[in-house]
Amino acid sequence: MIRDKNIEWQRKSRFISAQELAFTQTVPSGTDASGGVLTGLGAGAPDVAEVSTFGFGLPRVGAAGNTWAAIDLVTPREMDIEHEIGVRVHYMTLGTVATTDDITWIVLYDQVDVGEAVIAPATALDTAIAEHRQGVATALVTHRTGRGIIDANTFDKEAKRGMLTWSVEADAMDYSANEIALIGLEIDFMPNLTVRPGQKVGFLNRLLSGA
């Protein structure tokens, strides 16, 4: 049989965009929903605002410590747990910032098996994402950080039936409030799309008992 190891797969990138992060609408007392503001559910309740005149919005970084979180049901079903997993953050400048401005992003994760209680993501990457420097003093420039790493064989096979949870935190930074916005989280991995020795066809759709 042809298996993943016989195919020269490219590493696959999975993007968790800003639209997949958890938000709620806050409505001031005495007003209707049209007067509400979208805010994140994580620390600091960072808001969502239009980031240009083009008609789209992103969650803005109001201060160091702002966090966002997401549930990921896609990555675990496609990732090969025997290979490392890469993690990067994409973000955008909103104002005319200094070329020396920089930020450190912290990404945490958790494996949640079927039947397991969900807890706050608290596991650090084995290789953290390095501090990222602005480099240009231009508004609306997009940035992609260096690559953090989750080591190979970190997850067990039951991860592929369950889900991952992710937390993204804007840590120490030189930017002022609302000068940058989070675009999303990029996860790269080797795909596991063929049946492995000892697995049955339909492994991911079977109950834990194998039925």
Sine and cosine of phi, psi and omega as CSV:
sin_phi,cos_phi,sin_psi,cos_psi,sin_omega,cos_omega
0.00,0.00,0.51,-0.86,0.10,-1.00
-0.99,0.13,0.78,-0.63,0.00,-1.00
-0.85,-0.53,0.13,-0.99,-0.04,-1.00
-0.81,0.59,-0.62,0.78,-0.05,-1.00
-0.91,0.40,-0.31,0.95,0.02,-1.00
-1.00,0.02,-0.09,1.00,-0.07,-1.00
-0.90,-0.43,0.73,-0.69,0.01,-1.00
-1.00,0.10,0.94,0.33,0.01,-1.00
-0.89,0.45,0.63,-0.78,0.30,-0.95
-0.96,0.30,0.49,-0.87,0.17,-0.99
-0.89,0.46,0.67,-0.74,-0.04,-1.00
-0.99,-0.10,0.64,-0.77,0.08,-1.00
-0.96,-0.29,0.76,-0.66,0.07,-1.00
-0.90,-0.43,0.79,-0.61,-0.02,-1.00
-0.95,-0.31,0.80,-0.60,0.20,-0.98
-0.99,-0.17,0.98,-0.21,-0.11,-0.99
-0.98,0.20,0.20,-0.98,0.02,-1.00
-0.84,0.54,-0.52,0.86,-0.03,-1.00
-0.93,0.38,-0.29,0.96,0.00,-1.00
-1.00,-0.07,-0.08,1.00,0.01,-1.00
-0.99,0.14,0.37,-0.93,-0.13,-0.99
-0.98,0.18,0.81,-0.59,0.04,-1.00
-0.72,-0.70,0.36,-0.93,0.13,-0.99
-0.69,-0.72,0.35,-0.94,0.03,-1.00
-0.98,-0.19,0.86,-0.51,0.07,-1.00
-1.00,-0.08,0.75,-0.66,-0.05,-1.00
-0.87,-0.50,0.88,-0.47,0.03,-1.00
-0.85,0.53,0.53,-0.85,0.00,-1.00
-0.84,0.55,0.74,-0.68,0.07,-1.00
1.00,0.05,0.07,1.00,0.02,-1.00
-0.88,-0.48,0.26,-0.96,0.06,-1.00
-1.00,-0.04,-0.03,-1.00,-0.08,-1.00
-0.87,0.49,-0.43,0.90,-0.02,-1.00
-0.92,0.40,-0.30,0.95,0.02,-1.00
-0.99,-0.11,0.12,0.99,-0.05,-1.00
-0.99,0.13,0.23,-0.97,0.02,-1.00
-0.79,-0.62,0.71,-0.70,0.09,-1.00
-0.97,0.24,0.79,-0.61,0.04,-1.00
-0.73,-0.68,0.46,-0.89,0.04,-1.00
-0.96,0.29,0.44,-0.90,0.01,-1.00
-1.00,0.06,-0.16,0.99,-0.02,-1.00
-0.99,0.12,-0.08,-1.00,-0.04,-1.00
-0.82,0.58,0.70,-0.72,0.02,-1.00
0.99,0.10,-0.19,0.98,-0.01,-1.00
0.68,0.73,0.83,0.56,-0.01,-1.00
-0.88,0.47,0.59,-0.81,-0.10,-1.00
-1.00,0.00,0.15,-0.99,0.08,-1.00
-0.91,-0.41,0.74,-0.67,-0.03,-1.00
-0.57,-0.82,0.34,-0.94,0.10,-0.99
-0.91,0.42,0.73,-0.68,-0.08,-1.00
-0.96,-0.27,0.11,0.99,0.01,-1.00
-0.27,-0.96,-0.18,-0.98,0.11,-0.99
-0.99,-0.13,0.26,0.96,-0.11,-0.99
-1.00,-0.06,-0.12,0.99,0.09,-1.00
1.00,-0.05,0.33,0.94,0.10,-1.00
-0.79,-0.61,0.42,-0.91,-0.05,-1.00
-0.83,-0.55,0.34,-0.94,0.03,-1.00
-0.61,-0.79,0.37,-0.93,0.10,-0.99
-0.95,0.30,0.81,-0.59,-0.04,-1.00
-1.00,-0.01,0.50,-0.86,0.06,-1.00
-1.00,0.03,0.96,-0.28,-0.03,-1.00
-0.99,0.15,-0.50,0.87,-0.02,-1.00
-0.23,-0.97,0.34,-0.94,0.11,-0.99
-0.85,0.53,0.67,-0.75,-0.04,-1.00
0.98,-0.19,-0.20,0.98,0.10,-0.99
-0.87,0.49,0.69,-0.73,-0.02,-1.00
-0.72,-0.69,0.41,-0.91,0.08,-1.00
-0.68,-0.73,0.41,-0.91,-0.03,-1.00
-0.62,-0.78,0.37,-0.93,-0.01,-1.00
-0.48,-0.88,0.50,-0.87,0.16,-0.99
-0.99,-0.11,0.72,-0.69,-0.08,-1.00
-0.84,-0.54,0.95,-0.30,0.03,-1.00
-0.99,-0.17,-0.11,0.99,-0.10,-1.00
-1.00,-0.03,-0.80,0.60,-0.08,-1.00
-0.81,0.59,-0.75,0.66,-0.09,-1.00
-0.88,0.47,-0.49,0.87,-0.02,-1.00
-0.97,0.25,-0.33,0.94,-0.06,-1.00
-0.94,-0.35,-0.30,0.95,-0.12,-0.99
-0.98,0.21,0.51,-0.86,0.14,-0.99
-1.00,-0.08,0.93,-0.37,-0.10,-1.00
-0.94,0.35,-0.20,0.98,-0.01,-1.00
-1.00,0.08,0.01,1.00,0.03,-1.00
-0.85,-0.53,0.39,-0.92,0.03,-1.00
-0.92,0.39,0.36,-0.93,0.01,-1.00
-0.86,-0.52,0.77,-0.64,0.00,-1.00
-0.99,-0.12,0.50,-0.86,-0.03,-1.00
-0.66,-0.75,0.77,-0.64,0.07,-1.00
-0.69,-0.72,0.39,-0.92,0.10,-0.99
-0.93,-0.38,0.69,-0.72,0.11,-0.99
-0.95,-0.30,0.72,-0.70,0.03,-1.00
-0.54,-0.84,0.14,-0.99,-0.10,-0.99
-0.69,-0.72,0.62,-0.79,0.12,-0.99
-0.99,0.13,0.58,-0.81,-0.01,-1.00
-0.94,-0.34,-0.42,0.91,0.00,-1.00
-0.87,-0.50,0.00,-1.00,0.08,-1.00
-0.99,0.12,0.99,-0.13,-0.15,-0.99
-0.99,-0.16,0.20,-0.98,0.00,-1.00
-0.97,0.22,0.56,-0.83,0.00,-1.00
-0.90,0.43,-0.39,0.92,-0.03,-1.00
-1.00,0.01,-0.08,1.00,0.01,-1.00
-0.87,0.49,0.62,-0.78,0.04,-1.00
-0.56,-0.83,0.23,-0.97,-0.01,-1.00
-0.52,-0.86,0.54,-0.84,0.14,-0.99
-0.92,-0.40,0.81,-0.59,0.02,-1.00
-0.98,-0.20,0.68,-0.74,0.08,-1.00
-0.93,-0.37,0.83,-0.56,0.06,-1.00
-0.91,-0.42,0.79,-0.61,0.06,-1.00
-0.86,-0.50,0.36,-0.93,-0.04,-1.00
-0.53,-0.85,0.19,-0.98,0.11,-0.99
-0.46,-0.89,0.64,-0.77,0.14,-0.99
-1.00,0.04,0.79,-0.61,0.01,-1.00
-0.86,-0.50,0.94,-0.33,0.01,-1.00
-0.98,0.18,0.30,-0.95,0.10,-1.00
-0.87,0.50,0.76,-0.64,0.00,-1.00
1.00,0.06,0.02,1.00,-0.01,-1.00
-0.98,-0.19,0.59,-0.81,0.04,-1.00
-0.94,0.35,0.62,-0.79,0.05,-1.00
-0.99,0.13,0.75,-0.66,0.06,-1.00
-0.83,-0.56,0.17,-0.98,0.03,-1.00
-0.90,0.44,0.73,-0.68,0.06,-1.00
-0.84,0.55,0.79,-0.61,-0.09,-1.00
-0.65,-0.76,0.01,1.00,-0.03,-1.00
-1.00,0.00,0.82,-0.57,-0.01,-1.00
-0.98,0.20,0.43,-0.90,0.12,-0.99
-0.89,0.45,0.54,-0.84,0.05,-1.00
-0.92,0.39,-0.57,0.82,0.16,-0.99
-0.86,-0.52,0.91,-0.41,-0.07,-1.00
-0.94,0.34,0.37,-0.93,0.09,-1.00
-0.96,0.27,0.80,-0.61,-0.06,-1.00
-0.95,0.31,0.40,-0.92,0.11,-0.99
-0.80,0.60,0.66,-0.75,-0.05,-1.00
-0.88,-0.47,0.82,-0.58,-0.05,-1.00
-0.99,-0.12,0.60,-0.80,-0.05,-1.00
-0.86,0.51,-0.88,0.47,0.09,-1.00
1.00,0.04,-0.49,0.87,0.01,-1.00
-0.70,-0.72,0.54,-0.84,-0.03,-1.00
-0.98,-0.20,0.89,0.46,-0.07,-1.00
-0.74,-0.68,0.63,-0.77,0.03,-1.00
-0.98,0.19,0.43,-0.90,0.08,-1.00
0.89,0.46,0.48,0.88,0.10,-1.00
-1.00,0.02,0.71,-0.70,0.03,-1.00
-1.00,-0.03,0.54,-0.84,-0.03,-1.00
-0.74,-0.67,0.52,-0.85,0.04,-1.00
-0.77,-0.64,0.87,-0.49,-0.08,-1.00
-0.94,0.33,0.10,-0.99,0.20,-0.98
-0.90,0.43,0.11,-0.99,-0.15,-0.99
-0.99,-0.13,0.87,-0.49,0.21,-0.98
-0.99,0.10,0.29,-0.96,-0.11,-0.99
-0.69,-0.73,0.70,-0.71,0.27,-0.96
-0.98,-0.21,0.84,-0.54,-0.11,-0.99
-0.89,0.46,0.43,-0.90,0.09,-1.00
-0.85,0.53,0.53,-0.85,0.05,-1.00
0.89,0.45,0.40,0.92,0.09,-1.00
-0.95,0.31,-0.65,0.76,-0.02,-1.00
-1.00,-0.07,0.48,-0.88,0.12,-0.99
-0.99,-0.13,0.09,-1.00,-0.14,-0.99
-0.90,0.43,-0.43,0.90,-0.01,-1.00
-0.94,0.34,-0.28,0.96,0.08,-1.00
-0.87,0.50,-0.49,0.87,-0.09,-1.00
-0.96,0.28,-0.28,0.96,0.07,-1.00
-1.00,-0.09,-0.34,0.94,-0.10,-1.00
-0.99,-0.17,-0.77,-0.64,-0.02,-1.00
-0.49,-0.87,0.24,-0.97,0.15,-0.99
-0.93,-0.38,0.53,-0.85,0.18,-0.98
-0.90,-0.44,0.59,-0.81,-0.06,-1.00
-0.80,-0.59,0.57,-0.82,0.14,-0.99
-0.79,-0.61,0.72,-0.69,0.03,-1.00
-0.87,-0.49,0.83,-0.55,-0.02,-1.00
-0.85,-0.53,0.75,-0.66,0.16,-0.99
-0.99,0.15,0.96,-0.29,-0.08,-1.00
-1.00,-0.05,-0.57,-0.83,-0.06,-1.00
-0.78,0.63,0.74,-0.67,-0.04,-1.00
-0.44,-0.90,0.32,-0.95,0.06,-1.00
-0.99,-0.15,-0.19,0.98,-0.07,-1.00
-0.94,0.34,0.49,-0.87,0.14,-0.99
-0.99,0.15,0.14,-0.99,-0.02,-1.00
-0.84,0.54,0.75,-0.67,0.12,-0.99
0.91,0.42,0.42,0.91,0.07,-1.00
-1.00,0.02,-0.27,0.96,0.06,-1.00
-0.70,-0.71,0.33,-0.94,-0.01,-1.00
-0.69,-0.72,0.56,-0.83,0.00,-1.00
-0.99,0.14,0.81,-0.59,0.07,-1.00
-1.00,0.00,-0.69,0.73,0.01,-1.00
0.26,-0.97,-0.02,-1.00,-0.03,-1.00
-0.92,-0.39,0.77,-0.64,0.04,-1.00
-0.96,-0.28,0.78,-0.63,0.02,-1.00
-0.86,-0.52,0.85,-0.53,0.03,-1.00
-0.92,-0.40,0.60,-0.80,-0.09,-1.00
-0.39,-0.92,0.34,-0.94,0.16,-0.99
-0.99,0.14,0.73,-0.68,-0.04,-1.00
-0.98,0.21,0.53,-0.85,0.15,-0.99
-0.86,-0.50,1.00,-0.07,-0.14,-0.99
-0.91,-0.42,-0.13,0.99,0.02,-1.00
-0.94,-0.34,0.24,-0.97,0.00,-1.00
-0.96,0.28,0.73,-0.68,0.02,-1.00
-1.00,-0.03,0.38,-0.93,0.09,-1.00
-0.81,0.58,0.73,-0.68,-0.01,-1.00
1.00,0.01,-0.20,0.98,0.06,-1.00
-1.00,-0.07,0.44,-0.90,0.11,-0.99
-0.98,-0.22,0.45,-0.89,0.11,-0.99
-0.86,0.51,0.73,-0.68,-0.04,-1.00
1.00,0.06,0.27,0.96,-0.02,-1.00
-0.76,0.65,-0.71,0.70,-0.09,-1.00
-0.94,0.35,-0.38,0.92,-0.05,-1.00
-0.99,-0.16,0.06,1.00,0.02,-1.00
-1.00,0.00,0.42,-0.91,0.10,-0.99
-0.93,0.36,0.29,-0.96,-0.03,-1.00
-0.87,0.49,-0.43,0.90,0.03,-1.00
-0.96,0.28,-0.19,0.98,-0.04,-1.00
1.00,-0.09,-0.07,1.00,-0.02,-1.00
-0.94,0.34,0.00,0.00,0.00,0.00
